[in-house]
Amino acid sequence: MRDEAGTIIRWYGTNVDIEDRKRADQALRESERNLRQIINTIPTAIWSTRPDGYCDFLHDRWLDFTGLSMEQAEGWGWRVAIHPDDFDELVRFWKASLASGSPGETEARMRRFDGEYRWFLFLGDTLRDEAGNIVRWYGTNVEIDDRKRAEQALVESERQSRLIVNTIPGLVAIFDEDGEPESLNEQFLEYLGQTLEEFAHWATNGTVHPDDLSRHIDALTQSLGTGRGIDFETRLRRFDGTYRWFQLRGQPLRASNGCIVRWYVLMTDIDDRKRAEEELRRSEAFLAEGQNLARMGSFSWDVSKAEMVWSEQLYRIFDLQPGLHVTFQLIASRFHPEDMPMLGDMVERAERGENDLEYRHRIITSDRSIKHLHLIAHGVRNSIGAMEYIGAVLDITQRRLSEEALEKVRTELGLAMRIMSLGALTASIAHEVNQPLAGIITNAGTCLRMLADDPPNINGARETARRTIRDGNRAADVITRLRALFSKRAAVMEPVDLNEAIREVIALSLGELQRNSISLITKLATGLPMAAGDRVQLQQVIMNLLRNAIDAVMTVSDRPRRVVIATELGEDGNIRLSVEDAGIGFGAQDMEQIFEAFYTTKADGMGIGLSVSRSIIENHRGRIWAEANDGSGVTVCFSIPEFLEDRTSQVDGRVPTPGGAGMQRGF
């Protein structure tokens, strides 16, 4: 206590009991020491600051990593451990967090005690009192250096990959496992004039040519579903609206478990090549047809547009004014009425997209004369995918007239040969049977005279009776040999190329087919094994079936006259041949009896051909049958075994030829 002059006059004091507070402070320090021990065991660098950002606590792990003491790092001293390139950004982040009071995170590099900098993730959050005021900041520094290096390596790898992709001379697209686009190279983006987001709608925004879209989607869907590579051609729209052809090839990227995680697709521009190929095909077709088909008319036919281009020679063949617009109505006006179904058949086949067309038909010119024409056409797909035919028409009128005259001579010669064969067979039978019959008569007369003697010559009569029996047996043997020609005797089998045998028969029948305007279609199986049998007799059967089919379709006038010969290997291992006609057919009763001898459905038939054919096929250990078609006509089939080496020695002779050499030609 002081007086007015400031001199101390007296001292006053108190003694306050602080024992409880001292104990509390000591307990608090002990609790903080225990808490620090707990914190120091956490495997992450931990720190805390005052509300103003002053750092007053750093985890031992933080101090051990940086090599700083608490005194060095306290307050803002920790900043010396931050990488210079990251320092300013980290300080801005920390000041912004202090100002806003919002928790946050950022990344920066800290220097280790040995001078190496490593990446850390800085995480900070606040502790607030009941009033909401910030009491402290707590945070952690999590080391992420290995992750950052991996990310940097990945970024660099992706940069290198993109650099490589952007230098590829083609359009490159990367799709996810579901086919959604993830990335396009620069060339692709420049070509399309689209962004990646716009390209994602390629199926609906016209990126793919409308004519190719369905096929494009089907091809991608199939690859996505099966995991097989992508490989097809399509047209893609350029930024200026032009569509160009591209070859799409792609392969999937699979994870270690085999699952597809990504698709890489390369699109190569082949538009120039496609156009060159198209022009080359057209040029080669015209050149080849012009070289191979002299003095004939040529044409082109775009089926989708119904457009035809004729050469001048073709106009002359049809007796039309050159340059006249060609329509099917114009062509039909020249067609022979009986051949009109062929025109409709040709159009139907072309609309189905069949590659090759071939017809022989007649036309009637303005002077009512008849011309025979041979049409050949081959179809190709043009640049827009439509079917276009290039063909030629040959006037074969003179050749047909010559062939008909020759065929008439052949027919008359064949008739003469059959008559000669029948005469030879009759003479042979008479000669063979006449001698034993004469012997029988002579011996019988001698026997009667010997018995009339007195006394009767019993021994002589007995001997003449024996000679009579002998001559009777001789006559019976002649008949037996004739019957043996039709008997079912086994034969030595030899390898026969059935397809080649068919071609030889067709060559023999070509004139008759052309004369009657019959279209013959062959469907001969490739790789067919050799058949076991006699080549000549099998050709006899084929010829008989083919002639029957020709006879069946000759009277048809309301549909194309068509015959189909086919071969195939049956499920039972036997080789099957079928002859199908579009003729008049016959009833169920006829179906059961046509293979019987002397049964015929023809007005001038003898009923022998199919009976003999059945005998031949059965001798070949096969079977023959007939069945009605779903539409018109009948299909006759036979099936015989294939040739095996161990079958060649199982019998002692050749397959007998019914009727001998002469009668074979007659049948």
Stockholm file with secondary structure:
# STOCKHOLM 1.0

chainA/1-667         MRDEAGTIIRWYGTNVDIEDRKRADQALRESERNLRQIINTIPTAIWSTRPDGYCDFLHDRWLDFTGLSMEQAEGWGWRVAIHPDDFDELVRFWKASLASGSPGETEARMRRFDGEYRWFLFLGDTLRDEAGNIVRWYGTNVEIDDRKRAEQALVESERQSRLIVNTIPGLVAIFDEDGEPESLNEQFLEYLGQTLEEFAHWATNGTVHPDDLSRHIDALTQSLGTGRGIDFETRLRRFDGTYRWFQLRGQPLRASNGCIVRWYVLMTDIDDRKRAEEELRRSEAFLAEGQNLARMGSFSWDVSKAEMVWSEQLYRIFDLQPGLHVTFQLIASRFHPEDMPMLGDMVERAERGENDLEYRHRIITSDRSIKHLHLIAHGVRNSIGAMEYIGAVLDITQRRLSEEALEKVRTELGLAMRIMSLGALTASIAHEVNQPLAGIITNAGTCLRMLADDPPNINGARETARRTIRDGNRAADVITRLRALFSKRAAVMEPVDLNEAIREVIALSLGELQRNSISLITKLATGLPMAAGDRVQLQQVIMNLLRNAIDAVMTVSDRPRRVVIATELGEDGNIRLSVEDAGIGFGAQDMEQIFEAFYTTKADGMGIGLSVSRSIIENHRGRIWAEANDGSGVTVCFSIPEFLEDRTSQVDGRVPTPGGAGMQRGF
#=GR chainA/1-667 SS CBCTTCCBCCCCCCCCCCHHHHHHHHHHHHHHHHHHHHHHTSSSEEEEECTTSCEEEECHHHHHHHTCCHHHHTBTGGGGGBCHHHHHHHHHHHHHHHHHTCCEEEEEEEECTTSCEEEEEEEEEEEECTTSCEEEEEEEEEECHHHHHHHHHHHHHHHHHHHHHHHSSSEEEEEETTSCEEEECHHHHHHHTCCHHHHTTTTTTTSBCHHHHHHHHHHHHHHHHHCCCEEEEEEEECTTSCEEEEEEEEEEEECTTSCEEEEEEEEEECHHHHHHHHHHHHHHHHHHHHHHSTTCEEEEEETTTTEEEECHHHHHHTTCCTTCCCCHHHHHHHBCGGGHHHHHHHHHHHHHTCSEEEEEEEEECTTSCEEEEEEEEEEEECTTSCEEEEEEEEECHHHHHHHHHHHHHHHHHHHHHHHHHHHHHHHHHHHHHHHHHHHHHHHHHHHHHHHHSSSCCHHHHHHHHHHHHHHHHHHHHHHHHHHHTTSCCCCCCEEECHHHHHHHHHHHHHHHHHHTTCEEEEECCTTCCCEEECHHHHHHHHHHHHHHHHHHHTTCCSSCCEEEEEEEECTTSCEEEEEEECSCCCCHHHHHHTTSTTCCSSTTCCSCHHHHHHHHHHHTTCEEEEEECSSSSEEEEEEECBCCGGGTTSSSSCCCCTTHHHHHHHC
#=GC SS_cons         CBCTTCCBCCCCCCCCCCHHHHHHHHHHHHHHHHHHHHHHTSSSEEEEECTTSCEEEECHHHHHHHTCCHHHHTBTGGGGGBCHHHHHHHHHHHHHHHHHTCCEEEEEEEECTTSCEEEEEEEEEEEECTTSCEEEEEEEEEECHHHHHHHHHHHHHHHHHHHHHHHSSSEEEEEETTSCEEEECHHHHHHHTCCHHHHTTTTTTTSBCHHHHHHHHHHHHHHHHHCCCEEEEEEEECTTSCEEEEEEEEEEEECTTSCEEEEEEEEEECHHHHHHHHHHHHHHHHHHHHHHSTTCEEEEEETTTTEEEECHHHHHHTTCCTTCCCCHHHHHHHBCGGGHHHHHHHHHHHHHTCSEEEEEEEEECTTSCEEEEEEEEEEEECTTSCEEEEEEEEECHHHHHHHHHHHHHHHHHHHHHHHHHHHHHHHHHHHHHHHHHHHHHHHHHHHHHHHHSSSCCHHHHHHHHHHHHHHHHHHHHHHHHHHHTTSCCCCCCEEECHHHHHHHHHHHHHHHHHHTTCEEEEECCTTCCCEEECHHHHHHHHHHHHHHHHHHHTTCCSSCCEEEEEEEECTTSCEEEEEEECSCCCCHHHHHHTTSTTCCSSTTCCSCHHHHHHHHHHHTTCEEEEEECSSSSEEEEEEECBCCGGGTTSSSSCCCCTTHHHHHHHC
//
